[in-house]
Amino acid sequence: MPIDFGKLSSSKPNRRPIEPIELFRTLNVTDPAINELWLVQGDALREWHSKRNLGDIAIVLNTGAGKTLLGLLIAQSLVNETNEPVIYACGSIQLVEQTAIKAQGYGLDVTTYFRQDFSNNLYQRGLAPCLTTYQALFNGKSRFYREDIRAVVFDDAHTAEHLLRDQFTLTISRNKFSDLYSQIAQLFRNYHTRIGKNVGYSETVEGKDPNKCWLVPPFAVREQKSELERLLLSAGLSEKTETKFAWEYLKNHIDLCLLFVSGWDISLTPPIVPVHTLPYFKNGIRRVYLSATLAAGDEFMRAFGKVPVPIAPETTAGKCERFIIIPALHAQCDNDVEVTKQIIANRKALILVPSNRRAKEWEDVVTEQQNDSITEQVENFKKAPAPAKLLLVSRYDGVDLPGDTCRVMVIDDLPSGVGSLERFLWEQLGLAKSLKSTIASRVVQSFGRISRGMSDHGVVVLTGKHLKEWLLNPKNQAALPQFLKRQLDLGINLSEGVDSISDLVDAASQCLERAPNWIEYYQREMESLRDADNATPDEDAFNLAQVEVNFGHSLWSRDYTAAAKYLEEALEKTFDISSNTGAWHLLLLGYCYELTENIDEAHESYRRAHNVANNIPSLHLQNISVSEEQFPSQILEVARYLHRGGAQMRREIPRRFDSNLAALDGTGSVKQTEEALRSLGQYLGLIASRPDNEFGTGPDVLWDIPGGPALNLEAKSGKQGSSYYTKDNLGQLRDHVQWVREHSKSPTILSAFVGPLRPASAKSNPDPEITVIELAEFKALAERLRAALEDICKQAIPTNLPHVVLDVFQQRNLLWPDLYTHIQKHVLRDIKTS
C-alpha cells in the first residue's frame, strides 16, 4: 500500500518563536507548579531579550525563584533563532536528569548527553538545546569542541570555578598510580632536603601525615622538568580514563603548572585556569550565566575570565524562612558539635562538612551509608524518615532537599579548600581577601540546599570555629545577600541571648513545629532588621582577580614578559590590599623572571616572597649544608635572603631595604607605617605579617617565630597633641592578644602600642604589662640592622654565610627575642600628661 505522505508532520514548524515570553505562551505546560510566569521571571526575560546579542549576560536570582525555567526558555529561544547547536550546562549528571524532567513538565523538548550518549537527535537537528555536564563540556577531549556551538547557558554558574579547575588538574593518585606517585615524590625529595624540610616531606609521602599538602615551587619543578616529563610520558596517561582528559590540556605546559604533593596524590594545575583557550569563550558565541550568588565580580572573573552584564531583578521569591543557630556563641557552650547533636538528635538532617577529617566528628550520628554515588545517597535520604542523617563532604551545590524532604541542616566549619591549590592558598597562605567571594558563594550555596520557595522553612545550625569567625567578620558579611545577613543577625542575637543551651533546642523545635510564638518573633525581628546595608562590590578583590587572570592567560600563552608586567605594575597595590597575596604574586613574578633568564630579579622575588609569607617555599641555599639543629630559624631566614646563588654572593644589602623601611621615619601614612614595621620583622628573619589587613581582625603587625615569643604591635603613630590611648584602644589590643593566642603556636605573647608617649585616658585601666614604643626605636633598630647586613655581606661567602650571620647578630643584639629587651619601652600606666 503506498505511503500517505500527507499524514506525516513537517520536520520543523513553520514559525518558531524567538521572543522568550511568546515562546512560553506556546508551550503545553503540565507541571502543576507552573500556572504563569512570575513577575520577576517576566522582567528578567524581557531584559535578556533586549540584550540577547551581547556576548556575556548573567541572570542572578535567589534559589527557588525559577532560574531553571528561565534558562531553558533562553536556550530554546537561541535554538529557534540560530537553528544551530546550543548547550545548557549543569554541574552533574543528577542535575542534567533533574533539569530534563523539569523541561518535560514545562513542555520543552531537550536532548541530554552524558556517559557519551545522546538521548535523541533533536540537538543535532537544530530543534532543541543539549543538556550536558560541565565535565562533558570542558574535558580535554570533549566532543563539543568539534561542533560549531553558537551559545551556552551555564546553570549554577557559581559552581563552575572548581569544576573548570578539575578539568585542568592532572591528579596522580597514590592508590591507582603507586609507582608514578613514588617516582615523582622521590624526584623532589632532594629539594626539600636542601631547604631543611626533608623530615616533614618524608612523613607525608610515606603516609604518616597524608593530609599535609606541599607546594613544590615552580623553580624546583623547572629544575626537574625533563625527568618529570619523561616519567609522565612513560606512564601512558593519555590512555587512562582518570588522566587522559587533563593530560590533553597540560602535556605541553607542564613547566607552567603548580605541583602539589600530599599523602594521597600528586597534582599539577595552572595558577589560573586558561579558559580563554576554550572554544566556548571566543567572540561571536553568546553566553548566559544563571546563578543565585554571582554578585561578586572577582569570583566570576577567576572562573570565566570575563565580567557579564548583570540582570538581577529584585524579588521576594526564594526568600524562605530560616532559623540560624550558632551554638558556640552561647556562654554555656563548651563543644558546639555536641550541642548540635542534641538539636538534631530526633530530626532528619543534612550535614555538610569540608573534609574527611571533619566528617569523623559526625560518624556516630550518620545513618545513610556512604558510597561513591552522591545521587543514590541523596535519593535514599529523600525517602528516609526521621531521624535519618546524610553527611556530604565538600559538596555545597547540586543537592536539593526542599520542603519536608529535609528541614534541618548543619554546616560544619568553613567550606574552603576545594582542590590542592585552593587548600594551599587558604590554609597555608591565609588569602582571606582573594578567596572571600569564593567562600561567601559556598556559604550561600549551602543555605540553599534545604530551602527553595517563599513558603519553605527550616533550621540551619552552624558549627566550627573558622566558620563562626568568618561569619562574625563584618567585611565577610558584606559579601552575603541582604536577606541572609538579616537572618544571620537574628540567629546571632538569639544564639547569644537565650538563657540556656536547652533553650536553643526548644527554639529549633518551635520553628519546625510552626509555633505561633516563633512565627511572630521571626517576622517581627526580620522586619526590624530591614535597614541592613546592601552588599557593596569589593573593588580590591576584583582588581586582584583581574591582575591574576591577565597574568595567567599571558603565562599560558608563553608571553612571559607580558605576564610579568601585569604582576609588576600592580604589586605595590597588591601589597596594600594583602601582604600574603603580594607574596604569592612575588613567587609567580619570580618565575616569569626566571623564564626570561632574568635570574637576579627572579632570586630577589623568591627571597621576598618567602620572607613575607613563610609558607611559600624558599629558594634553596646551594653549597650550604645547614639544618635547624645547627642554627636558629631566624638566622637561616636571613642567610637565605642574603644568598643570591651562583659563584658569588652579592656584596650589598637587599636593594629594597631602605625604601621598604622609609616610613619608619614618621612621614608615612598609618598603612605605610604598618607595612614598614612588617618589613623590618621580615628583614630580621622573623615571620612578619599584618593580620588586620589580611583578615580584617587581629594585630596591625605580628612578629612571630617557631618557639616564640610572638610580638603583637598596634600602630598608633597618628596620635598627636593632647590625644590619649583610649579604652577602645586597650580593648582592641586585648582582643588582638586573644587572636594571636588562637592563631600562633607561641607560648608567650608580647604586646605594645607603637606611637608617641601619650598617657592612657582617665576612663581606661591599662594592664601593667602594656607598653608604648616610640616609632623612633624601630627606626634605630632598622639602622642597626642595616649596618649589620653591610658587615655580613663584606665578610661572608656562601659556605660560611649562616655562621657569619649568627656571629654578627649575636654581637649586635639582633637575635630574637633578645633584641626586644634592648628596645626602650614605656609602661603605659606610668606615662603622665606632659
N, C-alpha and C positions, 0 to 999 in steps of 0.2 A: 504494500500500500504506500503511495507517495507521501512524503513528509508534508505536513501542513505548516509551511513557514510562517503563516500569519499568526499562529498561536505562540510563536517564540517572542519573548520580550527583547527589547533592544538592549545591547550590551552596556550602554550608558544612557542615563536620562538626557533629554534634550537640553534641559537647563538645570544647572546645579548651583544653588545659592552660594554666594561668596560672603555676603554680609552676615555675621555670625548670629544675630538675633533673628533675622529672617530664616536662617538655616534651622535654628531651634524650633521655629514655628512649623516647619515641615516634618518634624520628627514624630514617630509613633512611640511616645514615651509610655513605658509600662511600669516603671519604678514608682511605687505608691508615694514615695517621699518627695517626688518632683511634680508639683502642680503647675508652677510657673517660675520663671527666673526671678530670683530675689532682686531687689532694687540695686544692691551693691554689685551683683553679677552683671546686670544690665549696664550699669555705669562703667564697669571695667571693660566689658566687651565693646561698648561704643568708643571708649577712649583708645583701646587697642586698634580697632578698625581704622580710626583716623590716623594712626601712626604705623600701620601694618607694614609699610615699606622700609621702615628703619631696620638696621641690622640687629640691634640688641634691645629687647624690651623685657623688663621684669614686672610680673604681676604679684604683688605682695598682699596676701590676705591671711587672716587668722586661720589656724587649724579649725576645721568644721564650717568654714564659710563657703564651701563649694568650689574649691580650685580645680578639682578633677573635671567637673562638667565644663568649666571654662577652658581648660587645657585641651579637652577632646573636641570641643566646638572650634577652637582656634586651629587645631591640627587639621580637622576636616575642611575648614574654610580654606586653608592653604592648599590642601589637595585639590579642592574644587577650582581654585584659581590657577594653579600651575599645571595640573594633570601630571605631576612628577613626584618623585619619592619624597615623603615627609616622615620623619621619625618622631616618636613620642617615647622618651627615655625614662625608665623607672629605676629605683635603687636595688631591686631584687626580683627574682622570678615570682615570688609570692605577690609582689605588688603589680607585676605585669598581669598575672591571673586575676587579681582583685580588680584592677582597672578595666580589664576586658569584660568582666561581669557587670561592672557599672555601665560601661558603654552599651552593652546589650539592653540594660534597663532604660537607658536614655534613647534607645532607638538608633544608635550609631553603629555602623559596621567598622570593624577593625581587623587587622591582621596581627597576630602575635608571632614573635620569633625568639626562641630560646632553645638551648641544647641543640643548636644547629638545625632547627626545624621551623618552617613557616606553617601556620595553621590553615592558611588558604592562599589564593593568588590575587586577592583584591589589591594588595600593596603593589605588586608588580604591574598590575593593570592600571595603576593610577586612580583607583577608586576609593582607597581608604588609607589612613596612616598605618605605620607599623609600630606596634608596641613592643619594645625590647628593653633590655637592661643596659645600664651604664657599662657593665663589664663587656657585653657583646658589642657595644658601640665603640668602646675605646681600646679594646685589647689590640696588641701589636699586629695581629693577623686578621683584623675584623673584615668580614665580607663586605661591609658597608663602605669601606674605603674605595671599592671598585665601582660604586654606584654614584650617580650624579644627584646627591642629596640636595634638595632645594631649601629645606627648612628643618629645624629641630626644636621640639618642645621639651624642655628639661623639667620634669616633675621633681618636686622636693629638691630644688637646686641647692639648698643649704647643705645637703648631704654629699654634694658632688666632690668636694675637695679631696677628702680622704679616699674616695672611690677612684678618682683620677690618679692619685699618687700610687695607689695599689697597683695600677696597670703599668706604672713606670718604675716599679720596685722589683728588683731581682732578689728573691729570697732563697738562700741555700739552707734548707732545714737540716739540722743535725741528725734527725731520725732518717730522713729519706736520702740524704746525700752525705753520709757519715765520712767517707774518705775525702771528698772535696772540702767539707767543713774543716776537717783536721788539717788538711794541707794549707788552706788559706789562713786558718788561725795560726799555724806554725810560721807562716810567711812573715807575720807581723810581730812575732814574739821578740825578735831582736830589737825592734824599735822600742817596745815597752821596757825591755831590759836597759836600754841606753838612757831612758828618762827616769829610771828608778821605780817603774811600776810593774815589774815582772811578776811579783807575788800575786797581786790582785788580779792581773790579767790571767795568770795561770789558773787561779781558783775559778774564774768564770768559765774558761774554755774546758776545764776539767769537770764542770758541772757542780762544783761546790758552792758557787754563788751565781746561779744561772740567770737571775733577774737583772743583774748588773749589765749595763749596756755601754760598750766602749766605742767612742768615735776614733777611728783611725784617720788622722788628719790628711788632707789632700796631698801635702808634700811627702808624707810617708807612703801613700798609695802610689804616687808617681815614681818613687824610688824602686818600687817592685812592679811597675806597670807591665813589663814584658812577661815576667813569670806569672803574674796574676792572669793575664790574658791567655797564656798557654794553658794554665790549669782549667780555666773556664771553657776554653775551646775543646780540650780533651775530654771534658765531662759530657759532651753531647747535649747541651742544654736546649738546643733548637729542636730536639726530638722528644722532649719530655713535657707532658701536659702542665706540670707545675711551674715550668720555667720558660717555655718557648715563647709565650706572648710578651713578657717583659724583656727577654733576651733580644727580641726583634728590635725593640726601641734602643736598648743600651749597648749592644755589642760593639758599635763604633764610637762609643762615648764613655767607655769605662773610666778613662782618666779624668772625666769631668763629673764623676759621681762621688757622693759621700759614702764611706764604707763604715758599717757598724757591726760590732761583734758582741753577741750575747751568748749565754749558755745554751740557748735554744736554736739560734740560727745566726747566719751572717747575711746582711742585706746591703744592697747597693741601690742608691736612689739619687736623682739630681737635686741640687739645692732648691731649685724652683722647677715645677713640672712644666715642660716646654709645650704648652697647649697650642702655641702658635704654629707648631708643625703639623697639627691635626687638620684634615681637610674641612671639618665642620666649622672651623673658625676663620675661613677665608672670607674675603669681601664678596658680596653677592649672595651669601647664604643668610637667611633670616633665622634668628634665634629668639626663642621666648622662654623665659625662666619663671617657673612657678615656685613660690616659696611662702612659708609662714613667718620667716625670721630674717629675710635677706635685706635688712635695713643697713647693715654695716658694709660700706664700700670696700674696706680693706680685705675682708674675708672674700668678697666676690672677686676682687682684683686678683688675689692669690689663686683662686680656683680657676677662673676663666681668662685671666689676663685682660679683661675688659670691664667697663662700667656701663650698665644698661640704663636706658631711660625708664624710670620707675612709674608704675601705675599702682597706687596704693589708696584706694577709696576708703574713707572712714566707715566702719561698720561695727555693730554690736554682735554680729554673727560670730560664733566661735568663742565668745566671752563667757565661758561657763563658770560655775561656782566652784571654787577650790578653797579648802581649809588647809593652810600650810602650817605644819608643826616643826619646830626646831628644838628638840628636847634639850640639847646642850646649852641653850640659853637660860634654862631654869636653874636656880641656885641649888636645888637638891639633886641635880642630875650628875652622877659620877661616871656613867657609861651610857652614852646616847644609843648605842646599838641595843643594849639590853632593855632600855626603856621602850625603844621602838618595837622590840619583840613582844612586849606587853600590849602595845597598842594594836598590833596586827594579829595577835595570837589566834583569835577566833574568826578572823576575816580572810577572805580571798584577797591576795595581794601580789603585785608585781614588784620585784626588787631589781633595780638597775645598779650595777657595780662597774668600776672602771678597770678592774684587773682580777686575775685569778687569786692573787693574794688577798684582796678584799673579799672575794667570794667565800673564802674559808670562814669568815666571820658569821656567815648565814647558813652553813651546812646543816645545822641542827633544826632549821625550820623549813627548809626547802622540800617540797613534796614531788614536784614534777621531775621526772627522770631527765637528766642532762644527756643530750646526744648531739650529733653533728647537724641535725635538721632543725633549724630555727622554726621553719614553717610548721613542722609536726608538733614541736613543743607548744607553740602558740595555739594551734588548733585544739590540742588536747586540753590546754589550760582554759580556753574559752568555754568548753563544755563541762569543766570540772566544777563541783560545788565547793562552798567554803568548808574548811579553811585552806584550800589549795594555795600553794605558793609557787611562783615562777621566777627563777633567777636568770637574768641575762647579763653577760659580761661584755662591756664596751659596745652595747647595742642601743643607741639612742634615737634611732629612726626606723621607719618601716614596720613598726608593730602597732596596730590599732586595736584597743580594747575599750570601746565606748560603752556607755550605759551600764547595764547590770553585768556585762561580761567581766568587769573589774572596776571597783570604785576606790581601791586603796593602792597606793604606790609608795615605794621607798626609793629615794635617790640617795645612794650611799657614796659619799665623797665626790670630789671634783671630777667631772667627766673629761679628763685630759689624757694626753699620751697615747693617741692612736697612731701606731707606727713608730719605728725607731727614731726617725728624725724629730718628730713632734715630742716624743718622750725625752729626748736629749735636750731640746730647746726649753721644754717646760720644767723637767725635773732637775736637770743639772745646770742650766743657764738661768732658769727663772725668768724667761722672757714674757713676763705678765702683760706688758704693753702690746707686744707683737701678736700674742695669741688671745688677747682679751675677747675679741669679736668671735673667734672660733669657739672658745669656751662658752661664751654667752649664748651662741647659737645652739650648742648642745644642751645647755640648761633649758632653754625654751623648748627645744625638741622633746626633751624628757618629760616636761609637764604635759605635752600634748598626747602622750601615749594612752592615757585613760580619759581624755577629755575631748569632746567633739562639739556638739551643738550648745546653744544657749541654755537649754533645759538640763544639760548634764551637770552632775555634781560629784565631788569626790574629795578624798583626804590624801594629801601628799606629805610624807614625813621625810625630813632632810637630816642626814647623819654624816659624820666625818668632819674632822677639824678643818681641813682645807676648804671644803665646800662652805662651811659656816663662815670662815674668814672671808672667802671670796664674795659671798652674798652680802656681808655686812659692809663691804667697802663701797662708799657712795659712787666712786668712779666706775666700778663694775656694774652697780645697779643702773647707772645711766645708759648702759648698753641693752637693758631689758625693755620690753614693751611696757607702756604706761600702766595698762590694766594689771599685768603681772606684778609690777612694782607695788601697786596698791594692795594686792593680795599678800605680797610678801611683808609689807608694813603691818598689815593686820595680824599676820602669823607671828611676827616678831613681838608685837605688843602682847598678844595672848600667851605666847610661849614663856615670856618673861613674867607676866602679870598674875597667872593663876597661883593659887595658894600651894598646891602640891602636885607631884607627878601624876597622882591618880586623877587629878582634875583634867590633865591632858587626855588621858584615856577616855574619861567621861565626855569631854568636849567632842572628841572624834566620833563617839557613839551618837551623840545628839545630831551631829551633822549628817551622818549616814542614815539615821532613823527619821530625819526630817522633822526634828523637834521645832515647834513654833518659836521657842526662845532663841534657838540658834539662828533660824532664818531671819528673825527680826534683828538680831545683833549683827549678823553679816551684812544685811542690806544697809543698816544704819552706819556701820563703820566704813563700808566701801563708799558710801555717799560722802562721808566726812573727809575722805582721803582723795576726793576728786581733783583737788588742786595740785596733785603731783606733777612735777615738771615733765615735759616731753623729752624723750631722748634726743640728744644733740649729736650730730656727726662728729666722730673723733678724727680731726684733720691730721693730727700727728700720726695716728695709726695708719691712715690711708696713705700718707706720704711715704711712710716706711714700706708699705706694700708696693707702691708704685716703683720705688727705687729697686726693690728686690726683684720684681717682675722684669723690669728693663735689664737689670744685670743678668738675671737667669737666662733670658732669651738670647742676649748677646753672647753669653758664655757658651750656650748650647750650639750657637752658630759659629763658634770658634773665633769670634771677633773679640779677642781678649782685651785689646786697647779700649774699645767702647765699653766693655763690661767693667773694667777698672774705673773708667771715667764716671760712670753712674754712681759707684760707691764713693769715689774720692770727693765728688762735688757735694755730696750730701753728708759726709762723715761728721763734720762739726755739728750739724743739726741733729744727726742721729744720736750722737753722744749726749746732747742736751735732753733729748727725749728719753733715752735709756742707755746707760753706760754698758750694760751687758749686750744689748743689741749692737752697740758700737763695736764691742769686742768681736762679736760674731762676724760683723761686716769686715773688720780688720783681717780676720783669718781668711775670708774669701778674697779680699783685696790682695793680700799677700800672695795667694795662689795665682791670681791674674798676673801679678808682677813676675812670679816665677815662670809662668808660661811664656812671658815675653822676654825671658832671660835677664830681667832686672833683679838680680839676686840680692843685691844690697838692700833695696827697698823691700823686697819680699821678707828678708830676715827681720828687718825692723818691724814690719807689720805683724809677723808671727810673735815676736817678742812682746809687743804692746798688747796684742790680743790676749796672750796668756797671763800677763800681769794684771790686766783689768779683770779678767774672768778666769780664775784659777782652774776651772774645769775644762777650759779649752786646752787641748794637749799642747805641750811645749815643743819647740824645735830642740832636737837632742844636742847635747854637748859633745861634739866629736873630739876624740882623743882625751877626754876627761873621764876617768873612771872614779866616780864618786857614788856615795849612797847616803840615804838619810841617817844611817848609823854614824857616818863619819862627820857630817856637817848638819847644822840646823837647817830646817826648810827655808828659813829666811835667807840664809847665805846662798843656798842653791838657787833660789829665785833671782837674786842679784847677779850671781855668776852667769845664769842663763841669759839674762837680758843684755849683759855686757859682752857675752860671747857672740861673735859675728860669723863664725865658721871660716873655713879656708885655712890658709897657711899662717895668717897673722891676724891678731885681734885689732880692731880699730883703736887708734890711740887718742880717743876723746870720749867724753861723756855722751850719753844719748842726745841727739841733736835737738829734740823737742823738750828737753829738760826745763830750760828757762821759760819757754812760752807756756808750758803746761802748768807751771807754778807761779806765773806772773801775778795772779790775783791775790797771792798771799801778802802783797804789799798794801792791801786795803783799798785799792782803787776799783776792784771789780764788783759786779753785782753779787747778790746772795748766791745765785746759782753758780756763777763763776768761782766764787769762793769755795763752795761745797766741792766743785769738781777739782779745784786746786788741792784741797785737803785730801780728797780721794787719791789724786795722782801722787801726792807726797807719800802716802802709805804704800802705794804701788812701787815707787822707786826705792822705798825702804825694804822691799821684798815681802811685804805683808799682803794678805788677801784683803783688798780695799774695795769698798762698794758704797753705793748711795741707795739704800733700801727704799727710802721715802720716794725718791724719784722713779724707782723701778716698780714698786708695788703699791704706792700710794699710802704706805704705812711703814713704821719703823724709823730708825735714826736717819738724820740727814747724811751722816757719814759713819761708816763702820770699818774699823781696822780689826782684823782677826788673823789668827794663825793656828795651825794644829797644836793643841795642847794649851793654847791661850796664854795670857788673858786676852779678852776682846775689849776694844775701846769704842764706846758709844759717844759720838760727838754731835752736839746740836749747834749749828751755825747761827749765831745771833750777832754777827758783825755789824748789822744795820742799826743796832741800838745806839742812840746818841743822847747828848744833853742830859736832861733830867729823867730819862726813861729808867724803868726798873725791870728786874726779872720777875715776871708775874706768877700768880697762882696757876694760870693756864700753862705757862712755860714749864713750871715744875711738874704739873700733871702730865704734860706731853712727854717730858723726859722719863718720868717713872713708867709711863706706858711703853715707851720705846725700850727701856731696860727689859721689860717683860717680853717684848717681841724678840729681842736678842736672846734671851734665856730660852725661848722656844725654838729658835732657828739656828743657834750656834751650839757647837759641842764644847765650847769653852767653859771650864769650871768657874772662872772668875770674870765678872763684867765690870769694867771701869766706865765712868760717865763724867762728862764735862760740857759746860757751855763754852763755845768759842766766841768771844766778844769782848767788849770793853768792861772795865772794872766798875760795874754799877751794882748797887745793892738789890736785895730782894724787896718786893713791895711789902707794905705793912700787913696785908691780909694773907700773905703766904707764909709757909712754915717749911723752909728748906731742910732737908736731911743734912746731918753733919758731914757726910762724905761727898756732897755735891760741890763741885769746884768750878771756877771760871778760869779759863786760859786765854790770855790775850793773843790775838792773831799774830802779833809780832814774834811770839815764841815759836810759832810754826815757821815763820819766815827765817828766823835764826837757825832752826833745825835744818831747813832746806839748804841754807848756805853752808852749814857744817857738812851736810851730806854731799853737796856739790864738790867741796874741796876733797872729801874722802874719795869720791869716784874718780876725780882727776888723778889722785895719787895712785889709786889702784890701776888705772889704765897705763900709767907710766911704768909701773913695776911688773905687771903680770904678763905671762904668756899663757896660751890655752891650757897647758898641762898643770900649771900651778894656780890658776885663777881662783878656785874656791878657797885655797889656803890664804892667798893674799887678801881676798875679801874678808875672811874671818879675822885675820890679824888686824886689818885697818879698822873694821867695825868694832872690835874689842877695844882698841886704843882710843877711838873717838866716841865711845859710849853710845854707839848706834845699834847695839843688839837689843832686840825686843825680849822682855819688857823693861830692861834696864834703862833704855833711852827715855822712857816715860817718867822715871823717877828724877831725871835731870831737867825736865821741863818745869818751869816755875808755875805753880798753881796757887790759886787763892780760894780758900773756903768761902762759899757764898754767904753763909750766915754771919761771917766775920767782917764782910765788906760794909763800910759805913758810907753814908752820904757825904760827898766831898763839898 
